[in-house]
Amino acid sequence: MANGALARDGRVGALPMAVGLTLVAGAGVVIAALARRRPRYDEPDEVRHEALAAYLHDHLGGAEVAIQVVERLRRTSTSADERMLFEWLYRQFDQDREEVEWLLRSLGASGAPAKRLAGHASGALLKFLAGGAGGDLALFRTLEALAIGVQGKRCMWRALQFLRPALALPGRTLPDLESAALSQWEAIEERRRALVPQTFAAGEA
């Protein structure tokens, strides 16, 4: 790898796997703020209702961050194929966000706090991205973090299928959303694997 690429990657050398967890859970600041603001209830049903709203807020925050990440990658990528991938992911993530927002509204909750707090978190995350140049470790790490986040979203859609009574959505079903998350992960993973030879060089045996 060229020295210039290494210098760019130096800016992301401290980027931890927590980025992936940020995309899964919607950023630590979202979780912490929601935990501080969580009202206390005495009735078990009310506690579970509030827990579901907090869980959806976490994932809504993650969606906000992921949307901004793929938009940044779309604008900075030098590959036409990658731009098409990131444009597709942007549309997919945006549709998923709308589904989570609808669920929150059906629970009588607002998505505004998660959006605002996720905006601050995404600003801190985006400064680590060194653009969309193939071969940059930053791009590989970002794709890996997105893949982890999408798997977390898939876990969410699967978990919601076990609620009784089941949650009803106006458009897609929960199994449809889980299937869409799997397709998103496969597309990200395919590109991540393709970047391995460009990003890393194996040492001599």
Backbone as a printed PyTorch tensor [residue, N CA C, xyz], in Angstrom:
tensor([[[  0.8480,  -1.1950,   0.0000],
         [  0.0000,   0.0000,   0.0000],
         [  0.8790,   1.2380,   0.0000]],

        [[  0.4670,   2.2720,  -0.7100],
         [  1.2740,   3.4830,  -0.8120],
         [  1.3190,   4.2060,   0.5070]],

        [[  2.4200,   5.0180,   0.6810],
         [  2.5520,   5.7620,   1.9340],
         [  1.4060,   6.7170,   2.1430]],

        [[  0.9070,   7.3030,   1.0400],
         [ -0.2090,   8.2330,   1.1770],
         [ -1.4350,   7.5580,   1.7490]],

        [[ -1.7090,   6.3190,   1.2890],
         [ -2.8480,   5.5740,   1.8140],
         [ -2.6570,   5.2710,   3.2830]],

        [[ -1.4010,   4.9180,   3.6410],
         [ -1.1310,   4.6430,   5.0470],
         [ -1.3420,   5.8920,   5.8850]],

        [[ -0.9670,   7.0370,   5.3390],
         [ -1.1500,   8.2740,   6.0910],
         [ -2.6210,   8.5570,   6.2810]],

        [[ -3.4020,   8.3210,   5.2220],
         [ -4.8400,   8.5480,   5.3780],
         [ -5.4160,   7.5930,   6.3940]],

        [[ -4.9720,   6.3270,   6.3480],
         [ -5.4920,   5.3530,   7.2810],
         [ -5.0380,   5.6410,   8.6970]],

        [[ -3.9700,   6.4260,   8.8470],
         [ -3.5430,   6.7840,  10.1880],
         [ -4.6120,   7.5210,  10.9540]],

        [[ -5.4590,   8.2220,  10.2020],
         [ -6.5290,   8.9500,  10.8660],
         [ -7.6020,   8.0220,  11.4100]],

        [[ -7.6290,   6.8090,  10.9200],
         [ -8.6410,   5.8730,  11.3920],
         [ -8.0130,   4.7180,  12.1460]],

        [[ -6.7070,   4.8240,  12.4220],
         [ -6.0320,   3.7250,  13.0940],
         [ -6.6240,   3.3970,  14.4460]],

        [[ -7.1990,   4.3850,  15.0930],
         [ -7.7820,   4.1550,  16.4160],
         [ -9.2540,   3.8100,  16.3380]],

        [[ -9.7860,   3.6960,  15.1240],
         [-11.2110,   3.4070,  14.9770],
         [-11.4980,   2.0010,  15.4650]],

        [[-12.2520,   1.8210,  16.5400],
         [-12.4460,   0.5000,  17.1140],
         [-13.6420,  -0.2160,  16.5170]],

        [[-13.7870,  -1.4910,  16.8670],
         [-14.9550,  -2.2360,  16.4300],
         [-16.2220,  -1.6660,  17.0290]],

        [[-16.0890,  -0.7570,  17.9820],
         [-17.2660,  -0.0900,  18.5460],
         [-18.0450,   0.6610,  17.4920]],

        [[-17.3970,   0.9830,  16.3650],
         [-18.1390,   1.6080,  15.2700],
         [-19.2680,   0.6890,  14.8360]],

        [[-18.9760,  -0.5910,  14.7230],
         [-20.0160,  -1.5350,  14.3550],
         [-21.1250,  -1.5670,  15.3820]],

        [[-20.7440,  -1.5470,  16.6540],
         [-21.7530,  -1.5320,  17.7000],
         [-22.5380,  -0.2340,  17.6790]],

        [[-21.8860,   0.8530,  17.2650],
         [-22.6070,   2.1190,  17.1100],
         [-23.7210,   1.9680,  16.1010]],

        [[-23.4210,   1.3060,  14.9850],
         [-24.4320,   1.1240,  13.9550],
         [-25.5030,   0.1470,  14.4070]],

        [[-25.1370,  -0.8150,  15.2430],
         [-26.1130,  -1.7570,  15.7450],
         [-27.0530,  -1.0860,  16.7270]],

        [[-26.5020,  -0.3770,  17.6770],
         [-27.2970,   0.1370,  18.7850],
         [-27.6930,   1.5840,  18.6550]],

        [[-27.1450,   2.2830,  17.6620],
         [-27.5680,   3.6640,  17.4690],
         [-26.7140,   4.6680,  18.1790]],

        [[-25.4910,   4.3070,  18.5240],
         [-24.5030,   5.1730,  19.1580],
         [-24.6660,   5.1930,  20.6640]],

        [[-23.5240,   5.1670,  21.3400],
         [-23.5490,   5.1330,  22.8020],
         [-24.2750,   6.3020,  23.4140]],

        [[-24.1710,   7.4770,  22.7820],
         [-24.8490,   8.6330,  23.3600],
         [-26.3460,   8.4630,  23.3070]],

        [[-26.8530,   7.7990,  22.2840],
         [-28.2870,   7.5610,  22.1940],
         [-28.7320,   6.6660,  23.3330]],

        [[-27.9920,   5.5670,  23.5220],
         [-28.3580,   4.6140,  24.5740],
         [-28.2880,   5.2780,  25.9450]],

        [[-27.1900,   6.0070,  26.1750],
         [-27.0170,   6.6210,  27.4890],
         [-28.0970,   7.6490,  27.7660]],

        [[-28.4030,   8.4700,  26.7680],
         [-29.4130,   9.5110,  26.9760],
         [-30.7800,   8.9010,  27.2220]],

        [[-31.1140,   7.8740,  26.4590],
         [-32.4070,   7.2310,  26.6520],
         [-32.4880,   6.5590,  28.0140]],

        [[-31.3730,   5.9760,  28.4570],
         [-31.3660,   5.3260,  29.7660],
         [-31.5850,   6.3490,  30.8740]],

        [[-30.9600,   7.5330,  30.7260],
         [-31.1410,   8.5610,  31.7510],
         [-32.5690,   9.0720,  31.7870]],

        [[-33.1980,   9.1340,  30.6210],
         [-34.5290,   9.7120,  30.5380],
         [-35.6360,   8.6900,  30.7400]],

        [[-35.2630,   7.4320,  30.8290],
         [-36.3020,   6.4080,  30.9050],
         [-37.1400,   6.5710,  32.1710]],

        [[-38.4700,   6.7220,  32.0290],
         [-39.3290,   6.8060,  33.2070],
         [-39.4480,   5.4450,  33.8750]],

        [[-39.7470,   5.4400,  35.1290],
         [-39.8810,   4.1960,  35.8700],
         [-41.3700,   3.8890,  36.0480]],

        [[-41.7210,   2.6440,  35.7720],
         [-43.0890,   2.2020,  35.9280],
         [-43.1280,   1.0460,  36.9120]],

        [[-44.2900,   0.8850,  37.5340],
         [-44.4620,  -0.2110,  38.4640],
         [-45.0950,  -1.4210,  37.8030]],

        [[-45.8830,  -1.2040,  36.7390],
         [-46.5780,  -2.2970,  36.0940],
         [-45.6620,  -2.9750,  35.0680]],

        [[-45.5890,  -4.3230,  35.1020],
         [-44.7180,  -5.0430,  34.1540],
         [-45.0210,  -4.7190,  32.6950]],

        [[-46.3060,  -4.6060,  32.3250],
         [-46.6470,  -4.3160,  30.9330],
         [-46.1020,  -2.9610,  30.5050]],

        [[-46.1580,  -1.9870,  31.4100],
         [-45.6440,  -0.6560,  31.0850],
         [-44.1260,  -0.6800,  30.9420]],

        [[-43.4640,  -1.4640,  31.7800],
         [-42.0080,  -1.5960,  31.6910],
         [-41.6250,  -2.2070,  30.3560]],

        [[-42.3320,  -3.2530,  29.9480],
         [-42.0200,  -3.9140,  28.6760],
         [-42.3210,  -2.9970,  27.4940]],

        [[-43.3830,  -2.2240,  27.5900],
         [-43.7240,  -1.2740,  26.5290],
         [-42.6200,  -0.2370,  26.3830]],

        [[-42.1410,   0.2780,  27.5080],
         [-41.0690,   1.2690,  27.4740],
         [-39.7640,   0.6490,  26.9830]],

        [[-39.5190,  -0.5890,  27.3540],
         [-38.3130,  -1.2660,  26.8970],
         [-38.3270,  -1.4310,  25.3770]],

        [[-39.4770,  -1.7520,  24.8010],
         [-39.5780,  -1.9000,  23.3460],
         [-39.3250,  -0.5700,  22.6480]],

        [[-39.8960,   0.5060,  23.1940],
         [-39.6740,   1.8260,  22.5980],
         [-38.1940,   2.2010,  22.6600]],

        [[-37.5330,   1.9240,  23.7840],
         [-36.1100,   2.2350,  23.9150],
         [-35.2830,   1.4060,  22.9350]],

        [[-35.6530,   0.1510,  22.7660],
         [-34.9500,  -0.7420,  21.8360],
         [-35.0760,  -0.2280,  20.4050]],

        [[-36.2800,   0.1840,  20.0240],
         [-36.4880,   0.7230,  18.6810],
         [-35.7520,   2.0450,  18.4980]],

        [[-35.7040,   2.8600,  19.5500],
         [-34.9420,   4.1030,  19.4930],
         [-33.4590,   3.8210,  19.2300]],

        [[-32.9320,   2.7930,  19.8880],
         [-31.5320,   2.4310,  19.6670],
         [-31.2800,   2.1430,  18.1900]],

        [[-32.1490,   1.3480,  17.5990],
         [-31.9720,   0.9720,  16.1970],
         [-32.2700,   2.1340,  15.2530]],

        [[-33.1680,   3.0200,  15.6450],
         [-33.4030,   4.1990,  14.8180],
         [-32.1570,   5.0700,  14.7920]],

        [[-31.5110,   5.2200,  15.9410],
         [-30.2550,   5.9700,  15.9680],
         [-29.2030,   5.3210,  15.0850]],

        [[-29.1300,   3.9790,  15.1210],
         [-28.1960,   3.2760,  14.2650],
         [-28.4960,   3.4920,  12.7940]],

        [[-29.7800,   3.5200,  12.4380],
         [-30.1720,   3.7630,  11.0490],
         [-29.7420,   5.1480,  10.5940]],

        [[-29.8980,   6.1350,  11.4620],
         [-29.5100,   7.5040,  11.1180],
         [-28.0140,   7.5840,  10.8170]],

        [[-27.2150,   6.9220,  11.6440],
         [-25.7700,   6.9320,  11.4350],
         [-25.4140,   6.2090,  10.1390]],

        [[-26.0110,   5.0320,   9.9290],
         [-25.6970,   4.2400,   8.7400],
         [-26.0690,   4.9840,   7.4620]],

        [[-27.1910,   5.6820,   7.4730],
         [-27.6220,   6.4360,   6.2970],
         [-26.6040,   7.5170,   5.9540]],

        [[-26.1170,   8.2200,   6.9610],
         [-25.1270,   9.2650,   6.7050],
         [-23.7980,   8.6740,   6.2250]],

        [[-23.4540,   7.4960,   6.7460],
         [-22.2010,   6.8520,   6.3290],
         [-22.2640,   6.4670,   4.8520]],

        [[-23.3490,   5.7910,   4.4360],
         [-23.4070,   5.3560,   3.0370],
         [-23.5590,   6.5460,   2.0910]],

        [[-24.1950,   7.6150,   2.5510],
         [-24.2730,   8.8180,   1.7150],
         [-22.8840,   9.4190,   1.5240]],

        [[-22.0950,   9.4370,   2.5920],
         [-20.7200,   9.9320,   2.4770],
         [-19.9070,   9.0580,   1.5330]],

        [[-20.0530,   7.7440,   1.6550],
         [-19.3210,   6.8370,   0.7890],
         [-19.7630,   6.9850,  -0.6660]],

        [[-21.0440,   7.2030,  -0.8860],
         [-21.5300,   7.3840,  -2.2550],
         [-20.8850,   8.6020,  -2.8990]],

        [[-20.7390,   9.6610,  -2.1310],
         [-20.1880,  10.9010,  -2.6840],
         [-18.6770,  10.8200,  -2.8830]],

        [[-17.9910,  10.0200,  -2.0930],
         [-16.5280,  10.0020,  -2.1560],
         [-15.9660,   8.8270,  -2.9500]],

        [[-16.7880,   7.8530,  -3.2810],
         [-16.2890,   6.6700,  -3.9750],
         [-15.8310,   7.0070,  -5.3900]],

        [[-14.7390,   6.3830,  -5.7880],
         [-14.2170,   6.5630,  -7.1420],
         [-14.6530,   5.4410,  -8.0800]],

        [[-15.4090,   4.4860,  -7.5650],
         [-15.8630,   3.3410,  -8.3460],
         [-17.3510,   3.4720,  -8.6550]],

        [[-17.7110,   3.3090,  -9.9320],
         [-19.1190,   3.3860, -10.3210],
         [-19.9300,   2.2690,  -9.6640]],

        [[-19.3340,   1.0730,  -9.5850],
         [-20.0350,  -0.0470,  -8.9510],
         [-20.2830,   0.2250,  -7.4740]],

        [[-19.2990,   0.7950,  -6.8160],
         [-19.4770,   1.1100,  -5.3960],
         [-20.5330,   2.1920,  -5.2060]],

        [[-20.5390,   3.1900,  -6.0680],
         [-21.5590,   4.2330,  -5.9510],
         [-22.9550,   3.6450,  -6.0950]],

        [[-23.1230,   2.7180,  -7.0270],
         [-24.4190,   2.0580,  -7.1890],
         [-24.7940,   1.2830,  -5.9330]],

        [[-23.8080,   0.5980,  -5.3430],
         [-24.0660,  -0.1430,  -4.1050],
         [-24.4990,   0.7970,  -2.9980]],

        [[-23.7770,   1.8960,  -2.8150],
         [-24.0870,   2.7970,  -1.7110],
         [-25.4050,   3.5380,  -1.9430]],

        [[-25.7450,   3.8350,  -3.1840],
         [-27.0480,   4.4290,  -3.4740],
         [-28.1800,   3.4570,  -3.1280]],

        [[-27.9700,   2.1850,  -3.4810],
         [-28.9670,   1.1600,  -3.1510],
         [-29.1020,   0.9930,  -1.6450]],

        [[-27.9700,   0.9500,  -0.9480],
         [-28.0170,   0.8280,   0.5080],
         [-28.6860,   2.0310,   1.1380]],

        [[-28.4390,   3.2160,   0.5920],
         [-29.0840,   4.4170,   1.1250],
         [-30.6040,   4.2760,   1.0540]],

        [[-31.1050,   3.8370,  -0.0900],
         [-32.5580,   3.6790,  -0.2370],
         [-33.0850,   2.6090,   0.7110]],

        [[-32.3450,   1.5070,   0.8070],
         [-32.7540,   0.4260,   1.6930],
         [-32.7970,   0.8810,   3.1500]],

        [[-31.7350,   1.5330,   3.5940],
         [-31.6570,   1.9850,   4.9840],
         [-32.7360,   3.0310,   5.2770]],

        [[-33.0020,   3.8930,   4.3000],
         [-34.0220,   4.9230,   4.4940],
         [-35.4050,   4.2950,   4.6480]],

        [[-35.6980,   3.2790,   3.8480],
         [-36.9820,   2.5860,   3.9730],
         [-37.0960,   1.8780,   5.3230]],

        [[-36.0020,   1.2550,   5.7500],
         [-36.0080,   0.5870,   7.0550],
         [-36.2250,   1.5970,   8.1790]],

        [[-35.5980,   2.7590,   8.0610],
         [-35.7860,   3.7990,   9.0720],
         [-37.2560,   4.1940,   9.1620]],

        [[-37.9070,   4.3380,   8.0280],
         [-39.3220,   4.7030,   8.0360],
         [-40.1760,   3.6530,   8.7490]],

        [[-39.8100,   2.3750,   8.5710],
         [-40.5510,   1.3060,   9.2540],
         [-40.3830,   1.4180,  10.7710]],

        [[-39.1540,   1.6920,  11.2220],
         [-38.9250,   1.8260,  12.6660],
         [-39.6600,   3.0490,  13.2120]],

        [[-39.6400,   4.1450,  12.4640],
         [-40.3620,   5.3410,  12.8900],
         [-41.8530,   5.0580,  13.0080]],

        [[-42.3850,   4.2900,  12.0660],
         [-43.8110,   3.9530,  12.1150],
         [-44.1130,   3.1350,  13.3620]],

        [[-43.2570,   2.1740,  13.6710],
         [-43.4540,   1.3600,  14.8670],
         [-43.4170,   2.2200,  16.1250]],

        [[-42.4890,   3.1710,  16.1740],
         [-42.4090,   4.0470,  17.3430],
         [-43.6750,   4.8900,  17.4750]],

        [[-44.1590,   5.4100,  16.3530],
         [-45.4020,   6.1960,  16.4110],
         [-46.5690,   5.3350,  16.8820]],

        [[-46.5940,   4.0700,  16.4490],
         [-47.6840,   3.1810,  16.8680],
         [-47.6350,   2.9070,  18.3650]],

        [[-46.4480,   3.0610,  18.9550],
         [-46.2860,   2.8870,  20.3970],
         [-46.4800,   4.2010,  21.1550]],

        [[-46.7490,   5.2760,  20.4210],
         [-46.9140,   6.5810,  21.0500],
         [-45.6130,   7.2490,  21.3860]],

        [[-44.5280,   6.8380,  20.7310],
         [-43.2070,   7.4090,  20.9920],
         [-42.7550,   8.2170,  19.7860]],

        [[-41.7970,   9.1090,  20.0070],
         [-41.2550,   9.9550,  18.9490],
         [-39.8470,   9.5120,  18.6110]],

        [[-39.4780,   9.6740,  17.3340],
         [-38.1240,   9.3490,  16.9260],
         [-37.1860,  10.5300,  16.9740]],

        [[-37.6900,  11.7090,  17.3440],
         [-36.8740,  12.9200,  17.2920],
         [-35.6270,  12.8610,  18.1740]],

        [[-35.7120,  12.4140,  19.4420],
         [-34.4950,  12.3910,  20.2770],
         [-33.4030,  11.5190,  19.6840]],

        [[-33.7680,  10.3620,  19.1560],
         [-32.7620,   9.4720,  18.5850],
         [-32.0960,  10.1150,  17.3810]],

        [[-32.8920,  10.8070,  16.5530],
         [-32.3300,  11.4660,  15.3790],
         [-31.3330,  12.5400,  15.7880]],

        [[-31.7070,  13.3500,  16.7740],
         [-30.8400,  14.4410,  17.1800],
         [-29.5370,  13.9260,  17.7720]],

        [[-29.6170,  12.9560,  18.6570],
         [-28.4230,  12.4190,  19.2950],
         [-27.5720,  11.6300,  18.3070]],

        [[-28.2210,  10.9180,  17.3970],
         [-27.4620,  10.1720,  16.3930],
         [-26.7260,  11.1150,  15.4680]],

        [[-27.2760,  12.3040,  15.2440],
         [-26.5940,  13.2790,  14.4040],
         [-25.2600,  13.6690,  14.9990]],

        [[-25.2120,  13.8580,  16.3060],
         [-23.9410,  14.1840,  16.9630],
         [-22.9690,  13.0130,  16.8710]],

        [[-23.4850,  11.7890,  17.0760],
         [-22.6230,  10.6130,  17.0150],
         [-22.0810,  10.3980,  15.6150]],

        [[-22.9290,  10.6020,  14.6050],
         [-22.4770,  10.3680,  13.2370],
         [-21.4230,  11.3860,  12.8270]],

        [[-21.5100,  12.5950,  13.3680],
         [-20.4820,  13.5810,  13.0630],
         [-19.1250,  13.1240,  13.5430]],

        [[-19.0770,  12.5210,  14.7350],
         [-17.8190,  12.0010,  15.2600],
         [-17.3320,  10.8110,  14.4400]],

        [[-18.2720,   9.9990,  13.9450],
         [-17.8930,   8.8400,  13.1460],
         [-17.3940,   9.2420,  11.7710]],

        [[-18.0930,  10.1580,  11.1250],
         [-17.7650,  10.5100,   9.7500],
         [-16.3730,  11.1240,   9.6190]],

        [[-15.8880,  11.7770,  10.6560],
         [-14.5680,  12.4050,  10.5440],
         [-13.4610,  11.3670,  10.3890]],

        [[-13.7560,  10.0860,  10.7320],
         [-12.7580,   9.0380,  10.5790],
         [-12.7180,   8.4710,   9.1660]],

        [[-13.7420,   8.7300,   8.3690],
         [-13.7840,   8.1380,   7.0410],
         [-12.8130,   8.8660,   6.1250]],

        [[-11.9710,   8.1020,   5.4320],
         [-10.9730,   8.7000,   4.5460],
         [-11.4220,   8.6730,   3.1000]],

        [[-12.7060,   8.5860,   2.8570],
         [-13.2060,   8.5490,   1.4920],
         [-13.4670,   7.1350,   1.0440]],

        [[-13.8240,   7.0010,  -0.2320],
         [-14.2230,   5.6980,  -0.7370],
         [-13.2210,   5.0610,  -1.6590]],

        [[-11.9420,   5.3580,  -1.5150],
         [-10.9260,   4.8040,  -2.4080],
         [-10.6760,   3.3400,  -2.0860]],

        [[-10.7740,   2.4820,  -3.1270],
         [-10.4880,   1.0780,  -2.9340],
         [ -9.0500,   0.8850,  -2.4930]],

        [[ -8.8260,   0.0030,  -1.5290],
         [ -7.4920,  -0.2210,  -1.0000],
         [ -7.2210,   0.5220,   0.2840]],

        [[ -8.0400,   1.5220,   0.6110],
         [ -7.8970,   2.2180,   1.8850],
         [ -8.4290,   1.3300,   3.0040]],

        [[ -7.6540,   1.2060,   4.0570],
         [ -8.1230,   0.4340,   5.2050],
         [ -9.3970,   1.0440,   5.7750]],

        [[ -9.5340,   2.3720,   5.6690],
         [-10.7270,   3.0440,   6.1900],
         [-11.9860,   2.5010,   5.5290]],

        [[-11.9440,   2.3200,   4.2150],
         [-13.1170,   1.8080,   3.5040],
         [-13.4300,   0.3850,   3.9440]],

        [[-12.4190,  -0.4390,   4.0600],
         [-12.6260,  -1.8240,   4.4900],
         [-13.2490,  -1.8600,   5.8850]],

        [[-12.7110,  -1.0650,   6.7890],
         [-13.2410,  -1.0270,   8.1570],
         [-14.6860,  -0.5440,   8.1800]],

        [[-14.9780,   0.4580,   7.3550],
         [-16.3250,   1.0030,   7.3440],
         [-17.3240,  -0.0110,   6.8180]],

        [[-16.9530,  -0.7270,   5.7510],
         [-17.8290,  -1.7740,   5.2300],
         [-18.0540,  -2.8620,   6.2800]],

        [[-17.0020,  -3.2020,   7.0040],
         [-17.1390,  -4.2220,   8.0440],
         [-18.0790,  -3.7470,   9.1450]],

        [[-17.9640,  -2.4900,   9.5260],
         [-18.8580,  -1.9350,  10.5440],
         [-20.2980,  -1.9190,  10.0540]],

        [[-20.5060,  -1.5490,   8.7840],
         [-21.8570,  -1.5700,   8.2180],
         [-22.4300,  -2.9810,   8.2260]],

        [[-21.5920,  -3.9660,   7.8810],
         [-22.0470,  -5.3560,   7.8700],
         [-22.4920,  -5.7910,   9.2620]],

        [[-21.7320,  -5.4080,  10.2800],
         [-22.1010,  -5.7360,  11.6570],
         [-23.4210,  -5.0570,  12.0280]],

        [[-23.5570,  -3.7890,  11.6420],
         [-24.7830,  -3.0680,  11.9520],
         [-25.9980,  -3.6870,  11.3010]],

        [[-25.8650,  -4.1120,  10.0480],
         [-26.9950,  -4.7210,   9.3470],
         [-27.3770,  -6.0480,   9.9930]],

        [[-26.3960,  -6.8060,  10.4620],
         [-26.7200,  -8.0450,  11.1800],
         [-27.4910,  -7.7400,  12.4620]],

        [[-27.1290,  -6.6460,  13.1250],
         [-27.8840,  -6.2420,  14.3110],
         [-29.3200,  -5.8920,  13.9630]],

        [[-29.4980,  -5.2070,  12.8360],
         [-30.8560,  -4.8650,  12.3880],
         [-31.6480,  -6.1250,  12.0670]],

        [[-30.9830,  -7.0900,  11.4490],
         [-31.6530,  -8.3580,  11.1540],
         [-32.1070,  -9.0340,  12.4450]],

        [[-31.2560,  -8.9770,  13.4740],
         [-31.6410,  -9.5230,  14.7780],
         [-32.8760,  -8.8150,  15.3260]],

        [[-32.9530,  -7.4980,  15.1180],
         [-34.1140,  -6.7460,  15.5880],
         [-35.3810,  -7.2260,  14.9080]],

        [[-35.3530,  -7.3060,  13.5450],
         [-36.5570,  -7.7430,  12.8360],
         [-36.9700,  -9.1460,  13.2690]],

        [[-35.9980, -10.0070,  13.5210],
         [-36.3210, -11.3660,  13.9440],
         [-36.9200, -11.3630,  15.3530]],

        [[-36.3490, -10.5700,  16.2470],
         [-36.8640, -10.5170,  17.6170],
         [-38.3100, -10.0370,  17.6450]],

        [[-38.6330,  -9.0470,  16.8210],
         [-39.9880,  -8.4880,  16.8200],
         [-41.0220,  -9.4970,  16.3460]],

        [[-40.5780, -10.5080,  15.5960],
         [-41.5210, -11.5260,  15.1260],
         [-42.0330, -12.4090,  16.2610]],

        [[-41.3610, -12.3680,  17.4090],
         [-41.7570, -13.2130,  18.5270],
         [-42.6550, -12.4800,  19.5220]],

        [[-43.0250, -11.2480,  19.2140],
         [-43.9260, -10.5130,  20.0950],
         [-45.3440, -11.0500,  19.9650]],

        [[-46.0270, -11.1050,  21.0580],
         [-47.4420, -11.4670,  21.0760],
         [-48.2050, -10.4270,  21.8880]],

        [[-49.1450,  -9.6900,  21.2400],
         [-49.5570,  -9.8400,  19.8520],
         [-48.4850,  -9.3140,  18.8880]],

        [[-48.4750,  -9.8570,  17.6900],
         [-47.4600,  -9.4760,  16.7070],
         [-47.6560,  -8.0390,  16.2610]],

        [[-46.5480,  -7.3720,  15.9860],
         [-46.6180,  -6.0100,  15.4740],
         [-47.0390,  -6.0450,  14.0050]],

        [[-47.9210,  -5.1320,  13.6460],
         [-48.3940,  -5.0400,  12.2620],
         [-47.8120,  -3.7960,  11.6200]],

        [[-47.2810,  -3.9600,  10.4140],
         [-46.7180,  -2.8470,   9.6590],
         [-47.5960,  -2.5730,   8.4490]],

        [[-47.6610,  -1.3130,   8.0090],
         [-48.5500,  -0.9870,   6.8870],
         [-48.0670,  -1.5200,   5.5450]],

        [[-46.7710,  -1.7770,   5.4190],
         [-46.2380,  -2.2250,   4.1370],
         [-45.6770,  -3.6240,   4.2210]],

        [[-44.3610,  -3.7300,   4.3660],
         [-43.7030,  -5.0330,   4.4020],
         [-43.9480,  -5.7560,   5.7270]],

        [[-43.8430,  -7.0690,   5.6920],
         [-43.9560,  -7.8550,   6.9160],
         [-42.6000,  -7.9320,   7.5970]],

        [[-42.5960,  -8.3620,   8.8440],
         [-41.3380,  -8.5080,   9.5650],
         [-40.4250,  -9.5540,   8.9190]],

        [[-40.9440, -10.6980,   8.4520],
         [-40.0640, -11.6170,   7.7150],
         [-39.4970, -10.9880,   6.4410]],

        [[-40.2920, -10.1540,   5.7720],
         [-39.7830,  -9.4490,   4.5850],
         [-38.6120,  -8.5500,   4.9550]],

        [[-38.7310,  -7.8480,   6.0740],
         [-37.6820,  -6.9380,   6.5130],
         [-36.4250,  -7.7000,   6.9210]],

        [[-36.6090,  -8.8470,   7.5570],
         [-35.4530,  -9.6690,   7.9040],
         [-34.7430, -10.1530,   6.6420]],

        [[-35.5250, -10.5650,   5.6430],
         [-34.9500, -11.0110,   4.3800],
         [-34.2060,  -9.8810,   3.6780]],

        [[-34.7670,  -8.6640,   3.7430],
         [-34.0990,  -7.5120,   3.1360],
         [-32.7730,  -7.2240,   3.8260]],

        [[-32.7430,  -7.3580,   5.1510],
         [-31.4980,  -7.1360,   5.8850],
         [-30.4400,  -8.1500,   5.4750]],

        [[-30.8540,  -9.3900,   5.2460],
         [-29.9110, -10.4140,   4.7940],
         [-29.3390, -10.0430,   3.4230]],

        [[-30.1950,  -9.5440,   2.5280],
         [-29.7210,  -9.1310,   1.2000],
         [-28.7460,  -7.9640,   1.3050]],

        [[-29.0290,  -7.0390,   2.2300],
         [-28.1140,  -5.9080,   2.4340],
         [-26.7610,  -6.4100,   2.9200]],

        [[-26.7910,  -7.3230,   3.8820],
         [-25.5360,  -7.8520,   4.4230],
         [-24.7490,  -8.5620,   3.3320]],

        [[-25.4130,  -9.3560,   2.5240],
         [-24.7220, -10.0870,   1.4620],
         [-24.0550,  -9.1380,   0.4740]],

        [[-24.7320,  -8.0320,   0.1380],
         [-24.1590,  -7.0700,  -0.8080],
         [-22.9350,  -6.3770,  -0.2120]],

        [[-23.0260,  -6.0020,   1.0630],
         [-21.8830,  -5.3640,   1.7300],
         [-20.7280,  -6.3440,   1.8520]],

        [[-21.0420,  -7.5830,   2.2480],
         [-20.0080,  -8.5960,   2.4500],
         [-19.3110,  -8.9440,   1.1410]],

        [[-20.0530,  -8.9810,   0.0560],
         [-19.4380,  -9.2690,  -1.2340],
         [-18.3950,  -8.2120,  -1.5900]],

        [[-18.7440,  -6.9440,  -1.3500],
         [-17.7860,  -5.8770,  -1.6480],
         [-16.6170,  -5.8980,  -0.6770]],

        [[-16.8810,  -6.1820,   0.5950],
         [-15.8070,  -6.2380,   1.5950],
         [-14.7910,  -7.3140,   1.2320]],

        [[-15.2780,  -8.4940,   0.8510],
         [-14.3650,  -9.5790,   0.4820],
         [-13.5550,  -9.2220,  -0.7610]],

        [[-14.1880,  -8.5270,  -1.6990],
         [-13.4860,  -8.1590,  -2.9300],
         [-12.3320,  -7.2000,  -2.6560]],

        [[-12.4130,  -6.4450,  -1.5630],
         [-11.3850,  -5.4670,  -1.2410],
         [-10.1920,  -6.0600,  -0.5010]],

        [[-10.2970,  -7.3110,  -0.0700],
         [ -9.2210,  -7.8990,   0.7310],
         [ -7.8820,  -7.8590,   0.0030]],

        [[ -7.7830,  -8.3200,  -1.2580],
         [ -6.4720,  -8.2890,  -1.9210],
         [ -5.9190,  -6.8870,  -2.1210]],

        [[ -6.8100,  -5.8970,  -2.3110],
         [ -6.3570,  -4.5130,  -2.5030],
         [ -5.9020,  -3.8710,  -1.2030]],

        [[ -6.4460,  -4.3530,  -0.0940],
         [ -6.2130,  -3.6950,   1.1840],
         [ -5.0610,  -4.3120,   1.9700]],

        [[ -4.8850,  -5.6270,   1.8470],
         [ -3.8890,  -6.3230,   2.6660],
         [ -2.9080,  -7.0980,   1.7780]],

        [[ -1.6930,  -7.2480,   2.2840],
         [ -0.6800,  -8.0660,   1.6310],
         [ -0.2010,  -9.1040,   2.6270]],

        [[ -0.2570, -10.3740,   2.2260],
         [  0.1810, -11.4570,   3.1270],
         [  1.6990, -11.4920,   3.1820]],

        [[  2.2390, -11.7630,   4.3610],
         [  3.6860, -11.8720,   4.5200],
         [  4.2040, -13.2040,   3.9920]],

        [[  5.4970, -13.3070,   3.8740],
         [  6.0960, -14.5590,   3.4190],
         [  5.9640, -15.6320,   4.4830]],

        [[  5.7420, -16.8600,   4.0240],
         [  5.6000, -17.9900,   4.9580],
         [  6.9320, -18.2830,   5.6210]]])
